[in-house]
């Protein structure tokens, strides 16, 4: 196993269990404890983990995205549910902007059931997913490929999103909170999503149930700027009231608007 494959596997375990132990990882991978310590040191330098005595814990306050392969394989069932809900409320012929989040990328396959869509995205994963669909107009924003994320970034992305007017923007985030609003882990991602939202009539936030009552580092927008929240489970009564008070349509299984 290559070192990068081993580190990705460690990250997958951390996503599930929140902590790892050097001795257990050494036995599992069949490598020395010193090798595992070097892996954890690299993951710590990259901002993914916080080293502890004998192991490491997931850095819950990290300002960098996990590698796409890790995010893609997290909460898979929830993302499938959200993807089907998104497809159910998108009409044939719509013009869409899709961000590069793993949640929205997972929804792209379900949009294949539609016809005549125009899709503008900075997600390499979505571009690949839709590459075999006839009748779609799929537009890449261009930009700089960010290592490990399968997303395009930089000024070109902002210029591209700002140059279009679309029916619907679909994006995800790291957390949604009554005080902090809709937030993400870093400024670059947040700014891209702000530009994407400013170019759309409908602004759909796609999040699984774990994102409620969470706040990340950078604010994307206030709750009042959203038109829809699409999620995998019925939110709490508190959140249903908050969304209703802000005129936000909440879409979840059994409640498709």
Order of alpha helices (4+ residues) and beta strands (2+ residues): alpha-beta-alpha-alpha-beta-beta-alpha-alpha-beta-alpha-beta-alpha-beta-beta-beta-alpha-beta-beta-beta-alpha-beta-beta-beta-alpha-beta
